[in-house]
Amino acid sequence: MNEVLNTLQQEALEKIKDIKTLTELEEIRVEYLSKKGHVSLMMGKLRDLPNDQRPAFGQMVNQVKQNVEQAIFAKKQSLEEIALLETLQNEHIDPSLDGYKFYQGTTHPLNQVIEDVEDLFVGMGYTVEDGPELENDLYNFEMMNLDKDHPARDMQDTFFIDDEMLLRTHTSPVQARTMLKMKGQPLSIICPGKVYRRDDDDPTHSHQFMQIEGLVIDKNITFAHLKDALLTMIKHLFGSDRDIRLRPSYFPFTEPSVEVDVSYTKKDGTKGYIEVLGAGLVHPNVLKMGGYDPKVYKGYAFGIGVERIAILKYNIDDIRHFYMNDLRFLNQFKGVDKK
C-alpha cells in the first residue's frame, strides 16, 4: 500500500510540473483530490488493513494529499504570474485617448436655495441651528405663545403623534430650544429644515415643505434692524433692483407682525408685488419663556418658505416638481449659479 501511495504521489507531481494552463491544472486537481479522485479513494483501502496498520496508513494518505495540494497551489501562482506578465506585455495604453466620462448628480434646487441663504447669513455673523422634526408641543406651540386653547393653533393643521408629540409645523421650535440653550445671551441664528402640515397637495401646497427661519435677540434691537435684514436677503436672492413692502399682519409669536412683499416687473412693464414671507419683532412672552428679560432684550424673527423662493427664482409652476425626483426637472439645475 505504501508503495502504491508513493507511486501515486510521484505521478501527480510529475503531471503538475508539466502543466501549461490553469484549465489543465484544475483537471489534475479533480483527478487526484476530488471525492472520487485517486488520493481520496485510497482512504477506502483502510477497511482492508489490520487495525494496527490503519493509523499509519491514514497519516500517509493525508500527507500525500497535502503534498499534492501544495504543488497545485504553487503551480497555480506561477501560472497566474505568467499570465499577468503576458497581459501587461501585450496591453498598450494610448494616453491621448479621451478618458471615461463620469456622470455626476447635482445639488437639489431646494438645497441650493438653503445653501445660498446660509452663505449669506453666516457671512453676516449668524449661526445655523437644527432640531428634531418630531417635536414636543411645548417647543412647537406653547413657547411660541400658543397655549393649548389658543385659537391661532387652527392656522396650522398639525400631524399629532399623541397628546404631546407632533411633526413640527414650522422651524420655530429650533428657536425655542436655542434660546433655552443660550441662557439669556444674545444670539443670531437661522433655522432651515423640513416642516409638516395637513394640506392637500396641489400646485401651490404640500403636506411637507421646507422653511428657513431667522432669529436675532440682543439689546436695543429695533424694527429698522429687521427691515435691513429682510432687504439684504431679498436683494441677495432676487437681485439688487428689488425692493420690499411691509404690510401689517398677525402672528402669535411676534408683535408687531408684518407680511413682506417683494417687487417684480409685470408683463406690461409695471411694478407689482408678491408676498414671500412673514416677520416681526419677537413677542415679549416668547422672550420671557426663552429666558430673556423683555425689558432688557428685544428681538426680531422672520420665516420664509424655501419652495417659495425657488418657485419665484426659477419660475416653477408646480411645487410638486421638487419632490417627484424627475431627472428631466432636476437636471435643469446643474451648474445653476446660486445668485
C-alpha positions in Angstrom: 0.0 0.0 0.0 2.8 2.4 0.9 4.4 1.8 -2.5 1.2 2.5 -4.3 0.8 5.8 -2.4 4.4 6.8 -3.3 3.8 6.0 -6.9 0.5 7.9 -6.9 2.2 11.0 -5.4 5.1 10.9 -7.8 2.8 10.6 -10.8 0.7 13.6 -9.6 3.8 15.8 -9.0 5.2 14.9 -12.4 2.0 15.8 -14.2 1.7 19.1 -12.2 5.3 20.1 -13.2 4.4 19.7 -16.9 1.1 21.6 -16.8 0.9 24.7 -19.0 -2.6 26.1 -18.3 -4.9 26.7 -15.4 -7.6 24.6 -17.0 -5.3 21.6 -17.2 -4.3 22.2 -13.5 -7.9 22.1 -12.5 -8.3 18.8 -14.3 -5.4 17.4 -12.3 -6.9 18.6 -9.1 -10.2 16.9 -9.8 -8.4 13.7 -10.9 -6.4 13.3 -7.7 -8.1 15.4 -4.9 -11.9 15.3 -5.6 -14.1 13.0 -3.6 -13.7 10.3 -6.3 -10.0 11.2 -7.0 -7.2 8.8 -6.8 -5.9 10.1 -3.4 -9.3 10.3 -1.8 -10.1 6.7 -2.9 -7.0 5.4 -1.1 -8.9 6.2 2.2 -11.3 3.4 1.2 -8.4 0.9 1.5 -8.3 1.4 5.2 -11.0 -1.3 5.7 -8.8 -3.9 4.1 -5.9 -3.3 6.5 -5.4 -4.7 10.0 -6.4 -2.4 12.8 -2.8 -1.7 13.9 -1.8 -0.5 10.4 -4.7 1.8 9.8 -3.4 4.9 11.7 -0.1 5.0 9.9 -1.7 4.4 6.5 -4.3 7.2 7.2 -1.5 9.6 8.1 0.4 8.7 4.9 -2.7 9.3 2.8 -3.2 12.7 4.4 0.5 13.6 3.8 0.3 12.7 0.2 -2.9 14.8 -0.2 -1.2 17.8 1.4 1.9 17.4 -0.8 -0.3 17.4 -3.9 -2.3 20.3 -2.7 0.8 22.4 -2.1 2.2 21.5 -5.5 -1.1 22.6 -7.2 -1.2 25.8 -5.2 2.4 26.7 -6.1 1.8 25.9 -9.8 -1.3 28.0 -9.8 0.5 31.0 -8.5 3.2 30.5 -11.1 0.8 30.2 -14.0 -1.2 33.3 -12.8 2.0 35.4 -12.7 3.0 34.3 -16.2 -0.5 35.2 -17.4 -0.3 38.6 -15.8 3.1 39.3 -17.3 1.9 38.3 -20.8 -1.2 40.6 -20.4 1.0 43.5 -19.3 3.4 43.0 -22.2 0.6 42.8 -24.8 -1.5 45.7 -23.5 -0.7 49.1 -24.8 -2.2 52.3 -23.3 -2.8 55.3 -25.6 -2.5 58.3 -23.3 -4.0 60.6 -26.0 -7.4 58.8 -25.8 -10.3 60.6 -24.1 -10.9 59.5 -20.5 -14.1 57.9 -19.3 -17.0 60.3 -18.8 -18.3 60.1 -15.3 -21.9 61.4 -14.8 -22.3 63.3 -11.6 -25.5 64.4 -9.9 -26.2 67.9 -8.7 -27.4 69.6 -5.6 -31.2 69.6 -5.3 -32.6 73.0 -6.2 -34.1 73.4 -2.7 -30.8 72.6 -1.1 -29.2 75.1 -3.5 -31.5 77.8 -2.1 -30.8 76.7 1.5 -27.0 76.8 1.0 -27.3 80.2 -0.7 -29.2 81.7 2.3 -26.9 80.0 4.8 -23.8 81.5 3.0 -25.4 85.0 3.2 -26.3 84.9 6.9 -23.2 83.1 8.1 -21.3 85.9 6.4 -23.3 88.3 8.5 -22.4 86.6 11.7 -25.4 84.2 12.1 -25.1 80.6 13.1 -27.1 77.7 11.6 -29.1 75.7 14.1 -31.0 72.5 13.7 -33.6 70.5 15.7 -35.8 67.4 15.6 -38.7 67.1 13.1 -40.6 65.0 15.6 -41.2 67.7 18.2 -42.8 68.4 21.6 -45.9 70.6 21.8 -44.1 72.7 24.3 -41.5 73.9 21.8 -43.7 73.9 18.7 -46.6 75.8 20.2 -46.5 76.8 23.9 -43.1 78.6 23.8 -44.3 80.4 20.7 -47.1 82.0 22.7 -49.7 79.5 21.6 -51.4 78.0 24.6 -53.3 74.7 24.5 -56.6 76.5 23.8 -55.2 79.3 21.6 -57.4 79.8 18.5 -54.4 80.5 16.3 -53.4 76.9 16.5 -56.1 76.3 13.9 -54.0 78.3 11.5 -51.7 75.3 11.3 -53.3 71.9 10.7 -51.0 69.6 12.6 -49.9 65.9 12.4 -50.2 64.8 16.0 -48.5 61.6 17.1 -50.1 61.8 20.6 -51.2 64.5 23.0 -47.7 65.9 23.4 -45.7 64.8 20.3 -46.2 66.1 16.7 -44.5 66.7 13.4 -43.3 70.3 13.7 -45.4 72.8 11.8 -42.6 75.3 11.5 -38.9 75.5 12.4 -39.7 77.9 15.3 -39.1 75.1 17.9 -35.4 75.3 17.0 -35.5 78.9 18.0 -37.1 78.0 21.3 -34.5 75.3 22.0 -31.7 77.6 21.1 -33.0 80.4 23.4 -33.0 78.0 26.3 -29.6 76.8 25.4 -28.2 80.3 25.2 -29.5 81.1 28.8 -30.2 84.7 28.2 -27.2 85.5 26.0 -27.5 87.4 22.7 -28.0 85.3 19.6 -28.2 85.5 15.8 -29.4 82.3 14.1 -31.1 80.8 11.1 -33.0 77.5 11.2 -33.5 75.7 7.9 -35.5 72.4 7.8 -38.5 70.4 6.8 -41.9 71.1 8.3 -45.3 69.3 8.1 -48.9 70.5 7.8 -52.1 68.7 6.9 -52.5 70.3 3.5 -53.9 68.7 0.3 -51.1 68.5 -2.2 -51.7 70.7 -5.3 -49.5 73.0 -7.4 -49.1 75.5 -4.6 -49.4 73.4 -1.4 -47.6 70.3 0.1 -48.1 68.4 3.3 -44.3 68.6 3.6 -42.2 71.6 2.8 -39.1 73.5 3.9 -38.6 76.7 5.8 -35.8 79.0 6.8 -36.5 81.0 9.9 -34.2 83.6 11.4 -34.0 85.0 15.0 -31.9 87.8 16.4 -32.0 88.7 20.1 -29.9 91.5 21.7 -30.1 94.8 23.5 -31.5 97.8 21.6 -32.9 95.8 18.6 -35.5 97.8 16.6 -37.7 97.3 13.6 -35.1 99.0 11.5 -32.7 96.1 12.1 -35.4 93.7 10.9 -36.1 95.7 7.8 -32.4 95.9 6.9 -32.0 92.1 7.3 -35.1 91.5 5.1 -34.0 93.9 2.4 -30.5 92.4 2.4 -31.9 88.9 2.0 -34.4 89.8 -0.8 -31.7 91.7 -2.8 -29.3 88.7 -2.4 -32.0 86.2 -3.5 -33.8 88.1 -6.3 -31.5 90.9 -7.4 -30.3 94.3 -6.3 -33.1 96.0 -8.2 -35.8 94.6 -6.0 -37.4 96.3 -3.0 -39.8 95.2 -0.4 -43.2 96.3 1.0 -44.2 95.6 4.6 -47.9 95.1 5.4 -49.3 94.8 9.0 -50.3 91.2 9.9 -50.7 88.9 12.9 -48.5 86.1 14.2 -48.8 84.9 17.8 -45.1 84.9 18.4 -44.3 88.4 17.1 -45.6 91.9 17.9 -45.8 93.9 15.7 -46.0 91.5 12.8 -45.7 92.1 9.0 -46.2 90.3 5.7 -43.3 91.0 3.4 -43.8 91.5 -0.4 -41.1 91.7 -3.0 -41.3 93.8 -6.1 -41.3 92.4 -9.6 -41.9 93.7 -13.1 -45.2 92.6 -14.7 -45.5 91.6 -18.4 -46.9 95.1 -19.2 -43.8 96.7 -17.7 -45.5 98.0 -14.5 -44.3 97.2 -11.0 -46.1 94.6 -8.9 -45.6 93.0 -5.5 -45.8 89.3 -4.4 -45.9 88.0 -0.8 -42.8 86.0 0.1 -42.5 85.8 3.9 -43.7 86.8 7.4 -41.7 88.6 10.1 -41.9 90.8 13.2 -40.4 91.7 16.5 -40.3 88.9 19.0 -43.3 88.9 21.3 -42.4 89.7 25.0 -44.0 86.4 26.1 -41.7 84.4 23.8 -38.7 86.2 25.1 -39.7 85.6 28.7 -40.4 81.9 28.1 -37.0 81.6 26.4 -35.2 83.0 29.4 -34.8 86.7 28.3 -35.9 89.8 30.2 -38.1 91.7 27.6 -37.3 94.9 29.4 -33.6 94.5 28.6 -33.6 92.4 25.4 -35.5 92.8 22.1 -35.5 90.6 19.0 -36.8 90.1 15.5 -37.8 86.9 13.7 -38.7 86.0 10.1 -39.7 82.9 8.2 -39.6 82.1 4.5 -40.6 79.1 2.5 -37.7 77.5 0.6 -40.1 76.3 -2.1 -41.5 79.8 -2.4 -38.0 81.2 -3.1 -37.2 78.6 -5.7 -40.6 79.0 -7.4 -40.0 82.7 -7.8 -36.3 82.5 -8.7 -36.8 79.8 -11.4 -40.4 80.4 -12.5 -41.6 76.9 -11.4 -45.3 76.3 -11.9 -45.9 73.4 -9.5 -44.4 72.8 -6.1 -44.7 69.0 -6.6 -41.9 69.1 -9.1 -39.5 69.5 -6.2 -40.5 66.1 -4.8 -41.1 63.9 -7.8 -37.4 63.1 -8.4 -37.9 63.5 -12.1 -34.4 63.8 -13.6 -35.7 65.8 -16.5 -36.6 68.5 -14.0 -33.7 68.2 -11.6 -31.0 68.2 -14.4 -32.1 71.7 -15.3 -30.4 72.9 -12.1 -26.9 71.6 -12.8 -24.4 74.4 -12.6 -27.1 77.0 -11.7 -25.4 80.0 -10.2 -26.5 80.4 -6.6 -27.2 84.1 -7.2 
